[in-house]
Amino acid sequence: MQDKINNNQLIVIIVAVIIMSEFAYFRFRSHNMLTIEEEQHKDEIIGLTEEVLDAKGMECDSKISKISEEQLREILEEVRKLRRKRKRLLSTADDSTEKEEVEHQIEGESPYIR
């Protein structure tokens, strides 16, 4: 019974955080803070916003609705930093994977000897 209660509480918390992140996203949009590219990647921005808000300890819509435009801009800037960092890490991972593939191809080839 205790596990069922904990699971239900966890579901409620997750849903509340997602709703709060969506609310923050719509505040970004209503203040014309998002680029076209960011608007096209709504789910990614909402997910990153969720992480930033969680790190800041913001847990309810009322806090999001009451924060100033300047604080909202700071949150969005943190979202952008996190997004750039992840893109850089993915790019680096892709580059290293390609380098490893090329190295394996080179190692596997035998030199042509006459």
C-alpha positions as CSV (number, residue, x, y, z in Angstrom):
1,M,0.0,0.0,0.0
2,Q,2.9,2.4,0.9
3,D,4.5,1.8,-2.5
4,K,1.2,2.7,-4.3
5,I,0.9,6.0,-2.3
6,N,4.5,6.9,-3.0
7,N,4.1,6.1,-6.7
8,N,0.9,8.3,-6.8
9,Q,2.7,11.1,-5.1
10,L,5.6,10.8,-7.5
11,I,3.2,11.0,-10.5
12,V,1.6,14.1,-9.0
13,I,4.9,15.8,-8.5
14,I,6.1,15.0,-12.0
15,V,2.9,16.3,-13.5
16,A,3.1,19.5,-11.4
17,V,6.7,20.1,-12.6
18,I,5.8,19.6,-16.2
19,I,2.8,21.9,-16.0
20,M,5.0,24.5,-14.2
21,S,7.6,24.2,-17.0
22,E,5.0,24.6,-19.7
23,F,3.7,27.7,-17.8
24,A,7.2,29.2,-17.8
25,Y,7.5,28.4,-21.5
26,F,4.3,30.3,-22.2
27,R,5.5,33.2,-20.1
28,F,8.7,33.3,-22.2
29,R,6.5,33.3,-25.4
30,S,4.2,36.0,-24.1
31,H,7.1,38.3,-23.4
32,N,8.6,37.6,-26.8
33,M,11.8,36.2,-25.3
34,L,12.1,33.1,-27.5
35,T,13.8,32.8,-30.8
36,I,11.9,31.2,-33.7
37,E,14.2,28.1,-33.3
38,E,13.5,27.9,-29.6
39,E,9.7,28.0,-30.3
40,Q,10.1,25.2,-32.9
41,H,11.8,23.1,-30.2
42,K,9.1,23.6,-27.5
43,D,9.5,20.2,-25.8
44,E,13.3,20.6,-25.5
45,I,12.9,24.1,-24.0
46,I,10.2,22.8,-21.6
47,G,12.4,19.9,-20.5
48,L,15.4,22.2,-19.9
49,T,13.3,24.7,-18.1
50,E,12.1,21.9,-15.9
51,E,15.7,21.2,-15.0
52,V,16.5,24.8,-14.3
53,L,13.4,25.4,-12.2
54,D,14.1,22.2,-10.2
55,A,17.7,23.3,-9.6
56,K,16.4,26.7,-8.3
57,G,13.9,25.0,-6.1
58,M,10.8,26.5,-7.8
59,E,7.9,24.1,-7.4
60,C,4.7,25.9,-8.1
61,D,2.9,27.9,-10.8
62,S,2.3,30.8,-8.4
63,K,6.0,31.4,-8.1
64,I,6.4,31.4,-11.9
65,S,3.5,33.8,-12.3
66,K,4.8,36.2,-9.7
67,I,8.5,36.4,-10.8
68,S,9.6,39.5,-12.5
69,E,10.4,39.7,-16.2
70,E,14.1,40.1,-15.3
71,Q,14.0,36.9,-13.2
72,L,12.2,35.2,-16.1
73,R,15.0,36.3,-18.5
74,E,17.6,34.9,-16.0
75,I,15.9,31.5,-16.1
76,L,15.7,31.6,-19.9
77,E,19.4,32.5,-20.0
78,E,20.2,29.4,-17.8
79,V,18.1,27.3,-20.1
80,R,20.0,28.6,-23.1
81,K,23.4,27.9,-21.4
82,L,22.3,24.3,-20.6
83,R,21.1,23.8,-24.1
84,R,24.4,25.1,-25.6
85,K,26.4,22.9,-23.3
86,R,24.4,19.8,-24.2
87,K,24.7,20.5,-27.9
88,R,28.5,21.0,-27.5
89,L,28.7,17.7,-25.6
90,L,26.7,15.9,-28.3
91,S,28.8,17.5,-31.0
92,T,32.0,16.4,-29.2
93,A,30.6,12.9,-28.8
94,D,29.7,12.7,-32.5
95,D,33.2,13.9,-33.5
96,S,35.0,11.4,-31.3
97,T,32.8,8.6,-32.6
98,E,33.6,9.6,-36.2
99,K,37.3,9.8,-35.3
100,E,37.2,6.3,-33.8
101,E,35.5,4.9,-36.9
102,V,38.1,6.4,-39.2
103,E,40.9,5.1,-36.9
104,H,39.4,1.6,-37.0
105,Q,39.1,1.8,-40.8
106,I,42.8,2.9,-41.1
107,E,44.0,0.2,-38.7
108,G,42.1,-2.5,-40.5
109,E,43.6,-1.6,-43.9
110,S,46.8,-3.2,-44.8
111,P,49.3,-1.1,-46.6
112,Y,49.8,-1.8,-50.3
113,I,53.3,-3.3,-50.8
114,R,54.8,-3.9,-54.3
